[in-house]
Amino acid sequence: MKAMVQDRYGPPEVLELRDIDRPRPGADEVLLRVHAAGVDQGTWHQVTGLPYLGRLVFGPRRPRVPVPGMDVSGVVEAVGARVTGLRPGDEVFGVGKGTFAEYATARTVVRKPANLTHEQAATVAVSACTALKALEGVEAGQRVMVIGAGGGVGSYTVQLAAAFGASVTAVCGPAKLELVRGLGATEVVNYRQEELTGEYDLVVDIAGGRPFAQLLRLVRPGGTLTLVGSEEGGRWFGMGRAFGALVRRPFTRKRLRAPISIARPTALNRLSELLAAGTITPALDRTFPLGDVPAAITYLRDGHARGKIVVTP
Ligand SMILES: NC(=O)c1ccc[n+]([C@@H]2O[C@H](COP(=O)([O-])OP(=O)(O)OC[C@H]3O[C@@H](n4cnc5c(N)ncnc54)[C@H](OP(=O)(O)O)[C@@H]3O)[C@@H](O)[C@H]2O)c1
């Protein structure tokens, strides 16, 4: 099969399109014929091995799994001995291992809603599960600010918060205003032209980069600041923001959260229902061919992605 393979950590250009053996599913895994694989910031971390702390998971010297990629949508080709409820031929989406390839193994997949294309479904697991996690506890009528609303996690966070009945103020740059206006936000703020003001029950910071004091000012007393992301945590640990939240927690009466999202079948099934009902819709920007994974990752890292991007083998 064809796959994007890396022998060492480095820039996205270390990836090469090669012919390698198909992976074999473990007892709890399925083998998928990949129809589309989502690209997110996590795939850049897999390829570069940065921050170094991530190498505890990905492999200390070189990647343990030489094919990156997590988000996937495809068709079940074979099932492991302990897998129940899925059969060859089933269309599924979720998180797999080495999904930038024609075939990949996966443990956490659920049935794909029929109204979604594989390209759309491949955008869901990583970003929408993170959005769900960030919105835990949100109630109808609450005021929610989403910073970084035009990206992968942001485009789902805005839609889910609106679907849960919150009034959403979405913050993005000028290139994503049009996209974000269509996601159900009550108000859209171009951070290049306007200051962030107001008091919110929940502020979800996906973009990073703003001082804690500024973010906390946007949270009403007793409200919550949820830190989802930041790409400025340094080459070693990359956890500066989460650590900062931990240190500040005892000194504020506002709730500070920095959750780590892991896609689980329960969350995927819940999202699947919302997608099937048309309550939320993937914001799919572009599809790249498998051999162009380096260009896709660079497009994302350069901030161009409006919503999500995927690759197709
Ligand atoms: N905690 C977890 O479990 C978890 C899970 C998944 C992802 N993450 C992290 O979440 C972050 C975002 O991921 P993603 O996939 O959504 O990335 P993404 O698609 O690149 O989206 C980030 C968005 O932030 C916007 N942005 C950049 N600077 C901004 C600023 N100063 N103010 C407001 N918006 C700004 C960018 O576009 P514009 O500037 O053009 O608006 C972009 O749309 C990453 O750091 C990722 O590692 C965390």
PDBQT file of the ligand as one rigid body, heavy atoms in Angstrom, charges set to zero:
ROOT
HETATM    1  N1  LIG A 401      -6.269  20.237  24.706  1.00  0.00    +0.000 N 
HETATM    2  C1  LIG A 401      -6.446  19.321  23.753  1.00  0.00    +0.000 C 
HETATM    3  O1  LIG A 401      -6.776  18.164  24.030  1.00  0.00    +0.000 OA
HETATM    4  C2  LIG A 401      -6.279  19.733  22.306  1.00  0.00    +0.000 A 
HETATM    5  C3  LIG A 401      -6.861  18.942  21.290  1.00  0.00    +0.000 A 
HETATM    6  C4  LIG A 401      -6.746  19.379  19.963  1.00  0.00    +0.000 A 
HETATM    7  C5  LIG A 401      -6.030  20.549  19.676  1.00  0.00    +0.000 A 
HETATM    8  N2  LIG A 401      -5.444  21.252  20.687  1.00  0.00    +0.000 N 
HETATM    9  C6  LIG A 401      -4.701  22.484  20.423  1.00  0.00    +0.000 C 
HETATM   10  O2  LIG A 401      -5.612  23.495  20.077  1.00  0.00    +0.000 OA
HETATM   11  C7  LIG A 401      -4.961  24.450  19.252  1.00  0.00    +0.000 C 
HETATM   12  C8  LIG A 401      -5.818  24.751  18.043  1.00  0.00    +0.000 C 
HETATM   13  O3  LIG A 401      -5.975  23.584  17.267  1.00  0.00    +0.000 OA
HETATM   14  P1  LIG A 401      -6.751  23.677  15.879  1.00  0.00    +0.000 P 
HETATM   15  O4  LIG A 401      -6.673  22.307  15.280  1.00  0.00    +0.000 OA
HETATM   16  O5  LIG A 401      -8.063  24.320  16.045  1.00  0.00    +0.000 OA
HETATM   17  O6  LIG A 401      -5.769  24.660  15.071  1.00  0.00    +0.000 OA
HETATM   18  P2  LIG A 401      -6.097  25.594  13.844  1.00  0.00    +0.000 P 
HETATM   19  O7  LIG A 401      -7.057  24.899  12.946  1.00  0.00    +0.000 OA
HETATM   20  O8  LIG A 401      -4.796  26.038  13.301  1.00  0.00    +0.000 OA
HETATM   21  O9  LIG A 401      -6.873  26.825  14.506  1.00  0.00    +0.000 OA
HETATM   22  C9  LIG A 401      -6.272  27.819  15.293  1.00  0.00    +0.000 C 
HETATM   23  C10 LIG A 401      -6.984  29.134  14.946  1.00  0.00    +0.000 C 
HETATM   24  O10 LIG A 401      -6.556  30.188  15.781  1.00  0.00    +0.000 OA
HETATM   25  C11 LIG A 401      -6.612  31.391  15.018  1.00  0.00    +0.000 C 
HETATM   26  N3  LIG A 401      -5.752  32.405  15.638  1.00  0.00    +0.000 N 
HETATM   27  C12 LIG A 401      -4.406  32.556  15.527  1.00  0.00    +0.000 A 
HETATM   28  N4  LIG A 401      -3.987  33.588  16.260  1.00  0.00    +0.000 NA
HETATM   29  C13 LIG A 401      -5.087  34.103  16.857  1.00  0.00    +0.000 A 
HETATM   30  C14 LIG A 401      -5.302  35.179  17.760  1.00  0.00    +0.000 A 
HETATM   31  N5  LIG A 401      -4.307  35.948  18.194  1.00  0.00    +0.000 N 
HETATM   32  N6  LIG A 401      -6.576  35.407  18.199  1.00  0.00    +0.000 NA
HETATM   33  C15 LIG A 401      -7.620  34.639  17.774  1.00  0.00    +0.000 A 
HETATM   34  N7  LIG A 401      -7.457  33.614  16.909  1.00  0.00    +0.000 NA
HETATM   35  C16 LIG A 401      -6.221  33.346  16.465  1.00  0.00    +0.000 A 
HETATM   36  C17 LIG A 401      -6.149  30.986  13.632  1.00  0.00    +0.000 C 
HETATM   37  O11 LIG A 401      -6.639  31.737  12.525  1.00  0.00    +0.000 OA
HETATM   38  P3  LIG A 401      -6.920  33.341  12.404  1.00  0.00    +0.000 P 
HETATM   39  O12 LIG A 401      -5.818  34.041  13.121  1.00  0.00    +0.000 OA
HETATM   40  O13 LIG A 401      -6.872  33.580  10.899  1.00  0.00    +0.000 OA
HETATM   41  O14 LIG A 401      -8.289  33.564  12.962  1.00  0.00    +0.000 OA
HETATM   42  C18 LIG A 401      -6.730  29.578  13.517  1.00  0.00    +0.000 C 
HETATM   43  O15 LIG A 401      -7.969  29.563  12.844  1.00  0.00    +0.000 OA
HETATM   44  C19 LIG A 401      -3.600  23.859  18.916  1.00  0.00    +0.000 C 
HETATM   45  O16 LIG A 401      -2.631  24.461  19.755  1.00  0.00    +0.000 OA
HETATM   46  C20 LIG A 401      -3.754  22.394  19.225  1.00  0.00    +0.000 C 
HETATM   47  O17 LIG A 401      -2.528  21.771  19.566  1.00  0.00    +0.000 OA
HETATM   48  C21 LIG A 401      -5.575  20.862  21.993  1.00  0.00    +0.000 A 
ENDROOT
TORSDOF 0
